[in-house]
């Protein structure tokens, strides 16, 4: 029996343990900034499964290592989730979860608690078949705060180790067990207009900041149709997602107005080009346009500050990391994997977009289940992804 058949057999043997572990993680609420308990549960699993090193860093991410020497790979899956929002929209308790028709259901099942499960068990299985001849150094990172500021925690981990020692990063975000090699960047932008307050019974005495914003909103909607397109990543996009105003009362003319913008950046678009497009709108000549900043502390109390600009990134299809990922999949399953890209954003904005570390994605479940009351991951996907993470380090031999 070859190594790849051994991996698949051992994955089947560990399938129930992975299912139980994922359900344990789902049962621990872990919105951004509240990941302490789920990090401790993951740390316990790493210790029980014989990781060479396991600890929680100063920002709260949980990190485990197996092996020494080259190559050096880093597997990442974020351990925070979005909130449940409206519990009445769920057919079941989103934290108790359920198993039904081959799926594990619950908040975080797809985004992204299945990732550390398959990555940790993948290394456990690789250690079982390789023994003392473990073929690589592999870190598993359960990163925090991704839903609040993607890339910040993973970038912190990579900078502490040195990006030059890492040969590849593999993200466990949902890919439907396809190999992904990039996605659009994004920005969070605020546009502000000002006015003059007056009694609303005589609006001509003031200047309405909301009216001053109306033309900006209309031009932003039109701008969305003129943005760049790319044959692989797709088209850039821009959308107004929130509006608020400053007014002394409902009987007063607003003296301030702010809109918040989600801007997705394709190839050929970046921070400066996106700001320039908005500032050049005829209705925005007197508006203030700026990128939001993130500095919320993690559950450890440490605050890391970052501008909310997350670069576009694409790893070439002929890169060695992609090649080895394809080879691992084919050796396991006898077929060529599908290669694609994410629609949403991931921690790759930091690993590849900012730091230039070769990055791909391979994750169980599908993007469309994320952030929804259909949050789920199939047991079959758990097994497929676990097999992949066990096999990938063997490809550098």
C-alpha positions as CSV (number, residue, x, y, z in Angstrom):
1,X,0.0,0.0,0.0
2,X,1.5,3.4,-1.0
3,X,1.5,6.5,1.2
4,X,-1.5,8.0,-0.4
5,X,-3.7,5.0,0.1
6,X,-2.5,4.9,3.7
7,X,-3.5,8.5,4.1
8,X,-7.0,7.9,2.8
9,X,-7.5,4.9,5.0
10,X,-6.3,6.7,8.1
11,X,-8.5,9.7,7.3
12,X,-11.5,7.3,7.2
13,X,-10.5,6.0,10.6
14,X,-10.3,9.5,12.0
15,X,-13.5,10.8,10.4
16,X,-15.6,10.5,13.5
17,X,-12.9,12.2,15.6
18,X,-12.8,15.1,13.2
19,X,-16.6,15.4,13.2
20,X,-16.6,15.5,17.0
21,X,-13.8,18.1,17.1
22,X,-15.6,20.3,14.7
23,X,-18.8,20.1,16.7
24,X,-16.9,21.0,19.8
25,X,-15.6,24.1,18.0
26,X,-19.0,25.1,16.7
27,X,-20.4,24.9,20.3
28,X,-18.0,27.6,21.5
29,X,-19.2,31.1,20.3
30,X,-16.1,32.9,19.0
31,X,-17.0,36.2,17.4
32,X,-14.0,38.5,16.6
33,X,-12.4,39.5,19.8
34,X,-13.9,36.6,21.8
35,X,-11.9,33.7,20.6
36,X,-10.1,32.7,23.9
37,X,-12.1,29.6,24.6
38,X,-12.0,28.2,21.1
39,X,-8.2,28.9,20.9
40,X,-7.8,26.9,24.2
41,X,-9.8,24.0,22.8
42,X,-7.7,23.9,19.7
43,X,-4.5,24.1,21.7
44,X,-5.7,21.1,23.8
45,X,-6.3,19.1,20.6
46,X,-2.8,19.9,19.3
47,X,-1.2,18.8,22.5
48,X,-3.3,15.6,22.7
49,X,-2.3,14.7,19.1
50,X,1.4,15.0,19.7
51,X,2.4,18.3,18.0
52,X,6.0,19.1,18.6
53,X,5.1,22.6,19.7
54,X,1.8,24.3,20.5
55,X,1.0,27.7,22.1
56,X,-1.1,30.8,21.9
57,X,0.7,34.0,20.7
58,X,0.5,37.5,22.1
59,X,-2.4,38.4,19.8
60,X,-4.4,35.3,20.6
61,X,-3.9,33.1,17.6
62,X,-3.2,29.4,18.4
63,X,-0.2,27.9,16.7
64,X,1.1,24.4,16.4
65,X,4.1,22.9,14.7
66,X,5.2,19.5,13.5
67,X,8.6,18.6,12.0
68,X,11.8,20.5,11.3
69,X,13.7,21.4,8.1
70,X,12.6,22.2,4.6
71,X,10.1,22.9,3.1
72,X,8.5,25.1,5.7
73,X,4.7,25.3,5.1
74,X,2.1,27.3,7.1
75,X,-1.6,26.1,7.2
76,X,-4.0,28.8,8.3
77,X,-7.7,28.8,9.2
78,X,-9.3,31.6,11.1
79,X,-11.2,30.7,14.3
80,X,-13.5,33.7,14.7
81,X,-17.0,33.8,13.2
82,X,-19.6,36.4,12.4
83,X,-22.4,36.6,14.9
84,X,-25.7,34.7,14.5
85,X,-27.7,38.0,14.1
86,X,-31.3,36.7,14.1
87,X,-31.5,33.4,15.9
88,X,-35.2,33.0,14.9
89,X,-34.1,32.6,11.2
90,X,-32.3,29.3,12.1
91,X,-34.1,26.0,12.2
92,X,-31.9,24.8,15.0
93,X,-29.6,26.2,17.7
94,X,-26.6,27.5,15.6
95,X,-24.1,26.7,18.4
96,X,-25.5,23.3,19.4
97,X,-25.6,22.5,15.7
98,X,-26.7,19.2,14.1
99,X,-25.6,16.4,11.8
100,X,-28.0,15.8,9.0
101,X,-27.7,14.1,5.6
102,X,-23.9,13.9,5.7
103,X,-23.5,17.6,6.8
104,X,-22.3,19.1,10.0
105,X,-24.4,22.3,10.6
106,X,-23.8,25.3,12.9
107,X,-22.2,28.7,13.0
108,X,-18.7,28.5,11.8
109,X,-19.0,25.1,10.2
110,X,-18.1,26.5,6.8
111,X,-16.3,29.7,7.8
112,X,-13.9,28.7,9.0
113,X,-13.8,26.2,11.9
114,X,-13.5,23.2,9.6
115,X,-10.1,24.4,8.5
116,X,-8.1,23.8,11.7
117,X,-9.9,20.5,12.1
118,X,-8.7,19.1,8.7
119,X,-5.2,20.7,9.0
120,X,-4.5,19.4,12.5
121,X,-5.7,15.9,11.7
122,X,-3.9,16.0,8.4
123,X,-0.6,16.5,10.2
124,X,-1.5,13.8,12.8
125,X,-2.0,11.3,10.0
126,X,1.2,12.4,8.2
127,X,3.1,11.8,11.4
128,X,1.6,8.4,11.7
129,X,2.8,7.3,8.3
130,X,6.2,9.1,8.4
131,X,7.3,8.6,12.0
132,X,10.7,10.2,12.7
133,X,11.1,11.0,9.0
134,X,8.5,13.8,9.0
135,X,9.1,15.4,5.6
136,X,8.7,19.2,6.4
137,X,8.2,21.9,9.0
138,X,4.5,22.6,9.1
139,X,2.8,25.2,11.2
140,X,-1.0,25.2,11.8
141,X,-2.3,28.7,12.7
142,X,-5.8,29.2,14.1
143,X,-5.9,33.0,13.5
144,X,-8.1,35.5,15.3
145,X,-9.9,38.7,14.2
146,X,-10.2,37.7,10.5
147,X,-13.8,38.7,10.2
148,X,-12.9,42.1,11.6
149,X,-9.6,42.7,9.8
150,X,-8.6,39.9,7.4
151,X,-4.9,39.3,7.3
152,X,-3.9,41.2,10.4
153,X,-3.4,38.2,12.7
154,X,-1.8,35.9,10.1
155,X,0.5,38.8,9.0
156,X,1.6,39.2,12.7
157,X,2.4,35.4,12.9
158,X,4.4,35.5,9.7
159,X,6.4,38.7,10.6
160,X,7.3,37.2,13.9
161,X,8.9,34.2,12.2
162,X,10.2,35.9,9.1
163,X,8.4,35.6,5.7
164,X,11.7,34.5,4.1
165,X,11.6,31.1,5.9
166,X,8.1,30.1,4.8
167,X,7.9,28.3,1.4
168,X,4.1,28.4,1.1
169,X,0.9,29.3,2.9
170,X,-2.2,27.2,2.5
171,X,-5.5,28.8,3.6
172,X,-8.4,26.6,4.7
173,X,-11.1,29.0,3.6
174,X,-14.0,27.4,1.7
175,X,-13.0,26.3,-1.8
176,X,-15.3,23.2,-2.2
177,X,-12.0,21.2,-2.2
178,X,-10.7,23.0,-5.2
179,X,-7.3,24.7,-5.4
180,X,-7.6,28.5,-5.3
181,X,-4.8,30.8,-6.1
182,X,-6.1,34.4,-5.6
183,X,-8.9,36.8,-5.1
184,X,-9.7,40.5,-5.5
185,X,-8.5,42.9,-2.9
186,X,-10.7,45.2,-1.0
187,X,-11.0,48.5,0.8
188,X,-13.3,50.1,3.4
189,X,-13.8,53.7,2.6
190,X,-15.6,56.6,4.3
191,X,-16.9,59.6,2.4
192,X,-18.0,62.7,4.4
193,X,-20.0,65.8,3.4
194,X,-20.7,68.8,5.6
195,X,-23.5,71.3,5.8
196,X,-25.0,74.0,8.1
197,X,-27.6,73.2,10.7
198,X,-30.8,75.1,10.8
199,X,-34.4,74.7,12.0
200,X,-36.1,72.3,9.6
201,X,-39.1,74.6,9.4
202,X,-36.9,76.9,7.3
203,X,-34.5,74.6,5.5
204,X,-33.2,77.4,3.3
205,X,-31.4,78.9,6.3
206,X,-29.1,75.9,6.4
207,X,-27.2,73.5,4.1
208,X,-28.3,69.9,4.1
209,X,-25.3,67.5,4.3
210,X,-27.5,64.6,3.2
211,X,-28.4,66.5,0.0
212,X,-24.7,67.2,-0.6
213,X,-24.1,63.4,-0.3
214,X,-27.0,62.4,-2.7
215,X,-25.0,63.2,-5.9
216,X,-22.0,61.3,-4.5
217,X,-24.1,58.2,-4.0
218,X,-25.6,58.4,-7.5
219,X,-22.2,58.8,-9.1
220,X,-20.7,55.9,-7.1
221,X,-23.5,53.7,-8.4
222,X,-22.6,54.7,-11.9
223,X,-18.9,54.2,-11.3
224,X,-19.5,50.6,-10.5
225,X,-20.2,49.9,-14.2
226,X,-16.9,51.4,-15.4
227,X,-14.5,49.5,-13.2
228,X,-11.7,47.3,-14.5
229,X,-12.3,43.6,-15.3
230,X,-9.9,40.7,-15.3
231,X,-10.4,37.3,-17.0
232,X,-9.4,35.4,-13.9
233,X,-10.3,37.5,-10.8
234,X,-13.3,39.1,-12.4
235,X,-14.5,42.7,-12.2
236,X,-13.8,45.3,-9.6
237,X,-16.9,46.6,-7.7
238,X,-18.0,49.4,-5.5
239,X,-21.0,49.7,-3.3
240,X,-22.4,52.0,-0.6
241,X,-23.2,49.8,2.3
242,X,-24.1,52.3,5.1
243,X,-25.2,55.9,5.6
244,X,-25.4,58.0,8.7
245,X,-25.8,61.7,9.5
246,X,-25.2,64.3,12.3
247,X,-28.2,66.3,13.3
248,X,-29.4,67.8,16.6
249,X,-32.9,66.4,16.1
250,X,-35.4,65.3,13.5
251,X,-36.4,69.0,13.4
252,X,-33.0,70.1,12.4
253,X,-31.1,70.2,9.1
254,X,-28.2,67.7,9.2
255,X,-24.8,69.3,9.4
256,X,-22.8,66.1,8.6
257,X,-23.3,63.0,6.5
258,X,-21.1,59.9,6.1
259,X,-21.3,56.9,3.7
260,X,-19.3,53.7,4.0
261,X,-18.1,52.0,0.9
262,X,-17.1,48.4,0.1
263,X,-14.6,48.5,-2.8
264,X,-13.4,45.3,-4.4
265,X,-10.2,45.6,-6.4
266,X,-9.3,43.5,-9.4
267,X,-6.0,43.3,-11.2
268,X,-4.8,46.8,-12.1
269,X,-6.6,48.5,-9.3
270,X,-5.0,49.6,-6.0
271,X,-5.3,51.9,-3.1
272,X,-4.4,55.1,-5.0
273,X,-6.4,54.4,-8.1
274,X,-9.6,53.6,-6.0
275,X,-9.3,56.8,-4.0
276,X,-8.6,58.9,-7.1
277,X,-11.8,57.6,-8.8
278,X,-14.0,58.7,-5.9
279,X,-12.3,62.1,-5.4
280,X,-12.6,62.8,-9.1
281,X,-16.4,62.5,-9.1
282,X,-18.0,65.9,-9.8
283,X,-20.2,65.6,-6.7
284,X,-17.3,64.7,-4.4
285,X,-15.2,67.8,-5.0
286,X,-15.9,69.1,-1.5
287,X,-16.2,65.7,0.2
288,X,-13.6,64.1,2.5
289,X,-12.6,60.6,1.3
290,X,-10.5,58.4,3.5
291,X,-9.7,54.7,4.2
292,X,-10.9,53.4,7.5
293,X,-8.5,52.1,10.1
294,X,-8.7,49.0,12.4
295,X,-7.2,49.0,15.9
296,X,-9.6,47.0,18.0
297,X,-7.8,45.0,20.6
298,X,-7.8,41.2,20.5
299,X,-9.0,39.2,23.5
300,X,-5.5,39.3,24.9
301,X,-5.6,43.1,25.1
302,X,-3.1,43.6,22.3
303,X,-4.1,46.1,19.7
304,X,-2.5,46.1,16.2
305,X,-3.4,48.9,13.9
306,X,-3.9,48.7,10.2
307,X,-5.4,50.7,7.4
308,X,-8.4,48.8,5.9
309,X,-6.8,48.3,2.5
310,X,-6.3,44.7,1.5
311,X,-4.3,44.2,-1.7
312,X,-5.3,42.1,-4.7
313,X,-3.2,38.9,-5.1
314,X,-2.8,36.1,-7.6
315,X,-0.3,33.3,-7.6
316,X,0.7,32.2,-11.1
317,X,-0.7,28.8,-12.1
318,X,2.8,27.5,-13.0
319,X,4.2,28.3,-9.5
320,X,5.7,25.3,-7.6
321,X,3.2,25.6,-4.8
322,X,0.3,25.2,-7.2
323,X,2.1,22.4,-9.1
324,X,2.7,20.5,-5.9
325,X,-0.9,21.0,-4.7
326,X,-2.1,19.6,-8.0
327,X,0.2,16.6,-7.7
328,X,-0.9,15.9,-4.1
329,X,-4.5,15.9,-5.2
330,X,-3.9,13.7,-8.2
331,X,-1.9,11.2,-6.2
332,X,-4.7,11.0,-3.7
333,X,-7.8,10.9,-5.9
334,X,-6.5,9.9,-9.4
335,X,-8.1,13.0,-11.1
336,X,-7.0,16.6,-11.7
337,X,-8.3,19.1,-9.3
338,X,-10.2,22.2,-10.3
339,X,-8.3,25.5,-10.0
340,X,-10.1,28.7,-9.2
341,X,-10.3,31.8,-7.0
342,X,-12.4,33.2,-4.2
343,X,-15.2,35.7,-4.5
344,X,-14.7,36.9,-0.9
345,X,-11.5,38.0,0.8
346,X,-9.2,35.9,3.0
347,X,-6.0,36.2,5.0
348,X,-4.1,35.9,1.7
349,X,-4.3,39.7,1.5
350,X,-1.5,39.6,4.1
351,X,0.5,36.5,3.3
352,X,0.6,37.0,-0.4
353,X,-0.8,40.5,-1.0
354,X,1.4,42.3,1.5
355,X,4.3,40.0,2.3
356,X,4.7,38.1,-1.0
357,X,4.7,34.6,0.5
358,X,3.3,32.1,-2.1
359,X,-0.2,31.3,-1.0
360,X,-3.0,29.0,-2.2
361,X,-6.3,27.9,-0.7
362,X,-7.8,24.5,-0.2
363,X,-10.8,24.2,2.1
364,X,-13.9,22.1,2.8
365,X,-17.4,23.5,2.2
366,X,-18.6,26.3,-0.1
367,X,-18.5,30.1,0.0
368,X,-22.3,30.4,-0.3
369,X,-22.8,28.7,3.1
370,X,-20.6,31.3,4.9
371,X,-22.3,34.0,7.0
372,X,-25.7,32.4,6.4
373,X,-28.2,30.3,8.4
374,X,-27.2,27.4,6.0
375,X,-23.8,27.3,7.6
376,X,-22.5,23.7,7.1
377,X,-19.7,21.4,6.0
378,X,-20.0,17.9,4.6
379,X,-18.2,15.0,6.2
380,X,-17.0,14.1,2.7
381,X,-15.3,17.5,2.4
382,X,-13.7,17.1,5.8
383,X,-12.2,13.8,4.6
384,X,-11.1,15.1,1.3
385,X,-9.4,18.2,2.8
386,X,-7.8,16.3,5.6
387,X,-6.2,13.9,3.0
388,X,-4.9,16.9,1.0
389,X,-3.3,18.5,4.0
390,X,-1.6,15.2,5.0
391,X,-0.3,14.6,1.5
392,X,1.0,18.1,0.5
393,X,4.3,18.1,2.5
394,X,5.3,14.9,0.7
395,X,5.5,16.6,-2.6
396,X,8.8,18.3,-2.0
397,X,10.7,15.1,-1.7
